[in-house]
Structure formats: C-alpha cells, structure tokens
Amino acid sequence: MLVSSRSYDEYLAMFDLQPQDLSGSVLDCSAGAASFVTVAAQRGCRAIAVDPAYALSRDQLSVAVRDDLSSGSAIAHAHPDRFVWDWFGGPEQRDRLRKAAGARFLADLATARGRYVAGELPRLPFRDGSFDLVVSSHLLFTWSDVLGLDWHLGAIRELCRVAAGEVRIYPTVVQGAGEPVPFWDELAARLTADGLRHEQRPVGYRFQVTADRMLVVRSVG
C-alpha cells in the first residue's frame, strides 16, 4: 500500500490554495501520510483526511511511509526526462520535505486520530455536502493505467457528492511517464451530462514535466 507524505506547502501549490479556500471545511481524499490536514487543522481549518491506510496501526503506517519514500524516488529516477526539480530544488530537498511531512503526520495521528478517517473511493463515509472544499492528490488520473473510466466517473461523482463547493484533483496525467489519460474526452463528456461543471486550471507546481494543471469540478446546481 502506497502512503505518500506530501507537505502542506506542496498542497498549497498543487491546488492553488488561497487563504479563503481554507476558511471553511476541507476534505483530503486520499490523503496518505500528507501533513496538509495536520497543518491546516492547527491553523484553524476544519480539515479531515480520508484514506484506506488509516485502518492500519500506527506502526504499520510508519513502515508504509518509509517504504513510499523509496518507491517515489525510484519512479523519478526511472524517468529522468519526465521530471523536473524546480519546485523542490533537488532530490535531497524533496526527500527532506517528505520525511518531515511524514513525521508530522505520524505525530498528529497519535494525538488527533479523529482527523483521520478510514475510507476509500468510490464510496466515502460522509454525508452529502459535508465539506466546503475537497482536494484529491495523486490517485485519480495518476493510476488511470490501472483504474478505468467507470471507476473514475464513480469517484468524481462521490467527491462531488460530499463537496458543497469545489473538488480539485491533481495531477491530470498518468504516473511515471506523465502520459495523457486515455479516456479523458469520454469522462469529460459524461461529467457534463451529469450536470458537473469542470475545467482544467494551471497551478504553480510541477514535478512531472506534463503535470502543471488541476481539474476543478463542481455541481451546476
């Protein structure tokens, strides 16, 4: 099980988050060992993280976090022409950020377990419109070589169900080589047919060369 430990600052950049975006309630799905919810909650935001990994014990999560640091670096080294280090400053700086984020998450998990809810798409354990904003990092589209059109459609519908406002999804390309999502056009057409307004917006973050946009979705109603 992959349990990535992305930092709060990465989230701000990946999702172009402004102070007003964090003035209400936020759901991070699937959050892994990111420190986003940890820091956001400490700054007064009602922030909740959901991930199937939270069914594991803290010791098991610690092992998974350590293992993911190694696998994430391996992907970048396997496709050196498809990754850039501008945002991080280099591999060593990225590793330091990820280790610090993972440690912060694990410390918060020990004292505020209620912020971390075990659950997974395409069915989440929350009521309709529970959150003002929903963010989703490196699950949808990243794994579209494994998870197909129907899964993605169900997942986005579910994210929109629990969101009173916007859903923001990053990135919009496949893992590793960063290829386009093969079923993108059909997915977009079906979201429109469902009454879900959607657009790609540029963001000030890039690690994969082609991953410089997020998908923003919200119900027309």
PLY file of the C-alpha trace (Angstrom):
ply
format ascii 1.0
element vertex 221
property float x
property float y
property float z
element edge 220
property int vertex1
property int vertex2
end_header
0.00 0.00 0.00
1.39 3.41 -1.03
1.21 6.08 1.70
2.84 9.22 0.34
3.92 12.01 2.70
3.47 15.26 0.80
3.87 18.54 2.64
1.42 21.33 3.42
3.31 23.69 1.10
3.08 21.16 -1.73
-0.68 21.13 -1.30
-0.88 24.91 -1.41
0.98 24.83 -4.73
-0.68 21.73 -6.25
-4.18 23.04 -5.63
-3.52 26.79 -5.88
-4.93 27.17 -2.37
-5.54 30.70 -1.10
-6.42 31.74 2.47
-10.12 31.98 1.62
-10.07 28.37 0.37
-9.10 27.23 3.86
-11.55 29.38 5.79
-14.19 26.63 5.92
-14.06 22.84 5.91
-11.72 20.76 3.74
-11.50 17.05 2.94
-8.27 15.49 1.67
-9.01 12.25 -0.23
-6.99 10.05 -0.37
-4.56 11.77 1.95
-1.97 9.13 2.74
0.64 10.48 5.17
0.48 14.06 3.94
0.87 16.80 6.55
-1.72 19.03 4.84
-4.60 18.23 7.21
-2.26 18.32 10.21
-1.09 21.86 9.49
-4.45 23.14 8.20
-6.18 21.98 11.39
-3.52 23.63 13.55
-4.24 26.87 11.67
-7.95 26.75 12.41
-9.36 24.98 9.37
-11.86 22.14 9.88
-9.76 19.65 7.97
-10.36 15.91 7.64
-8.27 13.27 5.86
-9.64 10.02 4.47
-7.61 7.05 3.25
-7.92 3.26 3.39
-4.48 3.16 5.01
-5.91 4.58 8.24
-7.30 1.13 9.00
-3.66 0.15 9.65
-1.97 0.52 13.01
0.38 3.46 13.58
3.38 1.10 13.43
2.19 -0.31 10.10
1.68 3.21 8.76
5.20 4.16 9.83
6.60 1.30 7.75
4.42 2.20 4.77
5.55 5.84 4.91
9.21 4.80 4.91
8.70 2.38 2.02
6.88 5.01 -0.07
9.78 7.44 0.18
11.99 4.91 -1.55
9.47 3.97 -4.25
8.69 7.60 -5.09
12.34 8.38 -5.69
12.67 5.24 -7.84
9.90 6.40 -10.22
11.62 9.75 -10.76
14.98 8.08 -11.39
13.38 5.64 -13.83
12.01 8.51 -15.96
14.61 11.29 -15.56
13.45 13.14 -18.68
9.88 13.35 -17.36
10.58 15.05 -14.03
11.85 18.49 -13.04
13.15 19.60 -9.66
12.45 23.33 -9.84
9.83 23.40 -7.10
11.79 21.20 -4.70
15.27 22.40 -5.58
16.64 18.87 -5.97
16.17 15.23 -4.89
17.72 15.76 -1.45
15.41 18.67 -0.66
12.40 16.64 -1.80
13.38 13.77 0.47
13.78 16.13 3.44
10.35 17.68 2.84
8.68 14.27 2.53
10.38 12.88 5.65
9.38 15.94 7.68
5.79 15.76 6.40
5.56 12.06 7.24
6.90 12.63 10.75
4.44 15.47 11.32
1.55 13.30 10.14
2.52 10.40 12.40
2.84 12.69 15.42
-0.61 14.18 14.80
-2.12 10.76 14.22
-1.07 9.76 17.72
-2.96 12.64 19.36
-5.78 13.52 16.92
-6.83 10.25 15.34
-10.35 11.63 14.77
-9.00 13.78 11.95
-8.04 10.64 10.02
-10.94 8.52 8.73
-10.56 5.10 7.13
-12.42 5.02 3.80
-11.87 4.85 0.08
-13.38 5.83 -3.22
-15.78 5.34 -4.82
-17.79 5.32 -1.57
-16.94 7.70 1.27
-18.32 7.66 4.83
-19.60 11.26 4.80
-22.96 12.96 4.29
-23.86 14.97 1.19
-22.23 18.41 1.12
-20.13 17.80 4.24
-17.15 19.90 3.08
-16.73 23.31 1.51
-13.73 22.07 -0.49
-12.45 18.62 -1.43
-8.90 18.02 -2.70
-7.55 14.80 -4.15
-3.87 14.26 -4.89
-2.18 11.54 -6.96
-4.96 8.98 -7.06
-7.38 9.87 -9.83
-5.68 10.03 -13.25
-2.30 9.12 -11.73
-3.44 5.48 -11.68
-5.62 5.59 -14.81
-3.49 2.82 -16.28
-4.97 0.62 -13.53
-8.28 2.30 -12.60
-10.51 2.77 -15.64
-13.21 5.13 -16.88
-16.08 3.75 -14.80
-14.07 3.89 -11.58
-13.04 7.48 -12.25
-16.58 8.53 -13.07
-17.86 6.99 -9.85
-15.03 8.51 -7.83
-15.60 12.04 -9.14
-19.36 11.75 -8.58
-18.66 10.71 -4.99
-16.21 13.55 -4.38
-18.81 15.98 -5.71
-21.49 14.42 -3.51
-19.58 15.20 -0.30
-18.48 18.66 -1.54
-20.68 21.69 -1.05
-18.25 23.65 -3.22
-15.36 22.71 -5.48
-13.49 19.47 -5.98
-9.86 19.94 -7.02
-7.90 16.99 -8.44
-4.17 16.94 -9.18
-2.48 15.90 -11.41
-4.31 15.23 -14.68
-1.77 12.84 -16.22
-0.74 9.22 -15.70
2.02 8.29 -13.23
5.64 7.85 -14.26
5.92 8.98 -17.85
3.11 11.52 -17.46
1.13 10.40 -20.50
-2.37 11.77 -21.21
-5.32 9.95 -19.64
-6.65 7.66 -22.42
-10.35 8.10 -21.57
-10.24 11.83 -20.80
-12.64 13.00 -23.53
-15.29 10.41 -22.69
-15.01 11.15 -18.98
-15.41 14.88 -19.61
-18.49 14.29 -21.75
-20.11 12.10 -19.09
-19.38 14.61 -16.32
-21.08 17.29 -18.40
-24.05 15.01 -18.96
-24.25 14.54 -15.17
-24.52 18.29 -14.66
-20.99 18.63 -13.30
-19.12 21.72 -14.45
-15.40 21.05 -14.95
-12.27 22.79 -16.17
-8.51 22.40 -16.06
-6.64 25.22 -14.32
-2.88 25.86 -14.29
-1.10 25.57 -10.94
2.23 26.83 -9.66
3.62 23.37 -9.04
5.27 20.83 -11.29
7.25 17.67 -10.67
6.21 15.56 -13.64
7.01 17.63 -16.73
3.44 17.44 -18.04
1.69 17.85 -14.66
1.04 21.57 -14.41
-2.77 21.58 -14.16
-5.51 20.51 -11.81
-9.07 19.51 -12.65
-11.75 21.56 -10.90
-15.25 20.07 -10.73
-18.47 21.27 -9.12
-22.17 20.64 -9.45
-24.00 23.16 -11.64
-26.83 23.11 -9.08
0 1
1 2
2 3
3 4
4 5
5 6
6 7
7 8
8 9
9 10
10 11
11 12
12 13
13 14
14 15
15 16
16 17
17 18
18 19
19 20
20 21
21 22
22 23
23 24
24 25
25 26
26 27
27 28
28 29
29 30
30 31
31 32
32 33
33 34
34 35
35 36
36 37
37 38
38 39
39 40
40 41
41 42
42 43
43 44
44 45
45 46
46 47
47 48
48 49
49 50
50 51
51 52
52 53
53 54
54 55
55 56
56 57
57 58
58 59
59 60
60 61
61 62
62 63
63 64
64 65
65 66
66 67
67 68
68 69
69 70
70 71
71 72
72 73
73 74
74 75
75 76
76 77
77 78
78 79
79 80
80 81
81 82
82 83
83 84
84 85
85 86
86 87
87 88
88 89
89 90
90 91
91 92
92 93
93 94
94 95
95 96
96 97
97 98
98 99
99 100
100 101
101 102
102 103
103 104
104 105
105 106
106 107
107 108
108 109
109 110
110 111
111 112
112 113
113 114
114 115
115 116
116 117
117 118
118 119
119 120
120 121
121 122
122 123
123 124
124 125
125 126
126 127
127 128
128 129
129 130
130 131
131 132
132 133
133 134
134 135
135 136
136 137
137 138
138 139
139 140
140 141
141 142
142 143
143 144
144 145
145 146
146 147
147 148
148 149
149 150
150 151
151 152
152 153
153 154
154 155
155 156
156 157
157 158
158 159
159 160
160 161
161 162
162 163
163 164
164 165
165 166
166 167
167 168
168 169
169 170
170 171
171 172
172 173
173 174
174 175
175 176
176 177
177 178
178 179
179 180
180 181
181 182
182 183
183 184
184 185
185 186
186 187
187 188
188 189
189 190
190 191
191 192
192 193
193 194
194 195
195 196
196 197
197 198
198 199
199 200
200 201
201 202
202 203
203 204
204 205
205 206
206 207
207 208
208 209
209 210
210 211
211 212
212 213
213 214
214 215
215 216
216 217
217 218
218 219
219 220
